[in-house]
């Protein structure tokens, strides 16, 4: 019998845990050839998520949990679950029921057919706002242009990975984790399957616009130094363009046609000042990553877990 481990990060999801576990149990009831285990990673929740998880763990030995000492972020919670997973394959998914557990049998079928990674691609619904659609499309276009990987638009952290891929991901110890890109980066035989995203069963989305922007920058700067090259090329191009102004300046000076005015000067200073700050910001992001990585701090701190009580 093959063993499947499901890794589910949690942050203030107390209203979704029961529905998620019930749905997973119903799915595997129709899959007698597989045993399963659910690792719920509590990422410093402020509600009663941990208490609900502990209660479920007492009722069902297949429910395991990891509790962080504080909030370390979704990607680090996912890494903790993968580090502690011990199965023939691992399925990562969110707790809000937007990743339908009913897709698990299809994922297992592709895995049994020889695929090492079965990842999902979200189909954009008609109710999704135009801003959300456009911002998502722009992010993936920029990511694929600037990085050295190709991530399909609408790819969430809802995927199945085989044991060989899991072993490689466990070896990684990067400070800024971006699993959507890392899973593509490791290679192996991969296949995508489309799905329709469900409505949240309970609660509100934890991804604010600020968090999404930070996540986008994290993804873009995690897989390539092309932004640094782009900044250098931009600076070089503007320097060349500025030389075109030199003949006009000399002509105006010698023929007494100089025009005094502060507007053009202020606009020029503001433009180049903003450009310099942008380039310095890009360099700063990369230096910041090196600084944080050099500290060698753990990606997460586990406060308590029952994973050592595996049956």
N, C-alpha and C positions, 0 to 999 in steps of 0.2 A: 504494500500500500504506500503510495507516494504522499509525502507530507507537504502541505501548503501553509505558508506563514503569511498572514495579512498584517501589514504595518499601517497604523492609523494615527497620525499626529492629532492632538486635541488642544484646543485653547478656547475655554468657555463654551463647551458643547454639551452641557449636562442634559439638555432637552433632546439630543439626537442619539445618545449612546444606546439606549434601549432599542430604538427602532433599527439602528444599524446592526446590532448584534442579532436581533431577531431575523432580519433580512438575510444576513450571512448564514445563519443556521438553516434557514429554509432552503437556501441555494445548495448547501452541501448535503442536505438531507436527500437530494436527488442525485448526488455524486458519491455513491458508496465506495468507489475506488480510491477516494482521497480522504485522508485525515487532515485536520486543519487546526490552526492556532491563531489567535488574534492578539497582536501586541499593540496596546493602546499607550501612546506616549503623551503624557500630560505635560504640556509646555508652560508650566507655571500658571495654570488657570486660576482666575479669581472667583469663580463660582464654585459650585459643588461637583464639578466634573470628577475630581479624584475620588470623592466619597462614593459617587455612583459607580465608578469603575471598580473600586475595592469591593463593593457589594456584589457586583456581577462576577468578579473573580472568585468570591467565596461560593457562589452558586454554580459556577461552571469552571472546571479546571482548564478548559481550553482558552480562557480569557487571562491574558498576562498584562502587566502594566509596568511602565517606567514613569517615574515622577521626577521632574527636574527641580533643582533648588530655586530656580527663577525662570523667567521667560527668556529662552535662547533663540527663538525664531523657528519658523516652520521647517526650513531646510535642515537645520541642526537636529530638530526632533525626528525628521525622517532618517537622518544619518544614524542616530542612536538606535532606532528600530532596526535598521539594516545591520548595524554592528552586532546586535544581539539576536538576530534571526538565525535560525538553524533549520532549514528545510530544503526540500528538493527545488522549490521555487518560492519566490516572494512576490506578493501583490501589494503595492502601495496605493492608498486611496485616502480621500478626505472623509471626515466624520459627518458632514452636513447632509449626506444622502444625495448630493448633486452628482456623485460618481455612482451610477447604479450597480449594485452587487449582482444584478441579473446578467451582467456582461461577463461575469467570471467564467461560466462554462465555455463561452466562446474563446476567451483568452487561453484557457487550459487546452482546448482543442488545437489551437495554433502552436502552443508550446509542445504538445505531444507530436505535432507534425514536424518538429525539428527547429523551430524558431527559438532563439535564445532570449529575445526581448519582444514582448507584445505590448506596444504602446497605443494609447487611444488618441483620437483627434476629435475635438469637440466641434459639432456642427452648429453654426451660429443660428439661433432661433430668430423668428420674426419679431419677438418682443424685445430683443436686445437693442439698446439705444444706438443711434448713428455714431455718437462720440465713442462709445465702447468698441464698436466694430472697427472704426477708423483707427483708433489708438492702438488696438491690438494688432491690426494689419501693419501699421507703421512700425511698431516695435519689432515684429518678426522680420520685416524687410531690412531694418537697420541692423538687427542682430546677425542675420545671414550675410549681409554685405560686409560688415566690419569684422566678423569672426571667421574662423576656419572650419565651422561646422554648419550643417544645414538642418535647422529645426523647423518642422512644419507649423503653420499657423494653427492656433487652437490646441496645442499639445500641453495637457496638464500633467500633474504628478500622479496620474492614474495609469499604472502599467504593471505588467508581469515581467520579472527578470528571472532567468535560470540561475542555477547554482554557480556556474562558471563566471557569469557576469557579477553576481553578488560578491564572490571572492575578490574580484578586482576593485569593486566599489568600496569594500571594507578596507582596502589598502590605502585609500586616499585620505589625506588629512589636510585638505585645503581650508583656509580660513573662511573665504567667501564661497560657499557652496551654491551651485546652480545645477540641480540634478537633471533638468530638462536638456541641458547641454552635455553634462557628464555622461549620461547614458548613451547619447549619440557618439560622444568622443571615444568611448571604450570599444566601439565597433561591434563585432559579432553579427550574427544573422538576425535581422530585425524586420518586423512587419507592423503596420498600423491598421487599426480598425476604427471606424467612425462610431460615434454615439451621440445621442441627444441628451444634453444636460438637463437634469431634473431641477425642480424648485427646491430651495432649502427646506428641510423638514421643520426646523425650528431655529430661532435666533437670527442674527444679522451677520453679514459678511465682515470679516476682520481686515480685508484688504482695502484700505483707504487709497485715495489718489496718491498721497505722499508715499505710502508703502509700495504702490505699484511702480512709481517713478524710481524709487531706490532699487527695487527688484530688477527693473529694466537696466539701470546702470551696472548693477552687479553682474547681470548676465552678459552684457556687451563687453565688459572689461575682464571677464574671467577666462576668455578663450582666445584672445588675440591682442597684439600690440598695434594693430592697425590704426586705432584712434590716435596713437602717438605719431605715426607716419602721416596720417591725414592732417594733423595739426602742423607738422613740419612743412608739408606740401602747401598748405594754405598760407602759412607765413612766407614761404618762398615766392608764391604766386603774387601775393600782395606787394612784396618788395619789388618784384619786377614791374608791376603795374605802377607803382609809385615813381619809377624811373621815367615813365612816359610823361610825367608832369614836369620833369626837369627842363626840357627844351622850352616849354611854355613859360616857366618861371624866369629863365634867362632872357627870353625874348621880351617879356613884360618889363624886366628890370632895365635893360639897355635902352628900350624905346620909351621908357617913362609911362608905361600903361598899367602900373601896379594899382590895384584896387584894394583899399583898406576895408576891412570888415571882420567882425568877430564871429558871425554865424557859421561861416565855412570852417573857421579854425576850431570852434567848439564842436561842431559835428565830426570833424576829422579826429580830434582828440578823443571824443567819446567813443567813436567807432574802434579806433586802434586800442584804446584802453580796455574796452569790452572784449576785443579779440585776444588781447594779452591775458586777461583774467581767465578767459575760457580755456586757453592753451595751458596756463598754469594750473587750472582746476583739473584738467585731464591728467597732467603730469602728477599732480597731488594725489589723485585717486590711486594711481599705480604705486606711488611711493607709500601711501597709506596701507595698501595691501601688503607690501613688503614689510613694513614696520610691524603690522599686526601678526603676520606670519612668523616673523623672526622671534616673537615673544614665546612661541611654542605653547601657548595656553590651550587647554582642552576645549573642544568645540561645545561641550556641554558638561554639566555636573549632575549626576544622578543622586537624588535625595533618598529615594527608596524604590524598590522593585520586588516583584515576586517571581522573576524569571529564573531564579536559582531553585525554584520549587517545581521544575518541570516534572510531569508525571511520566 
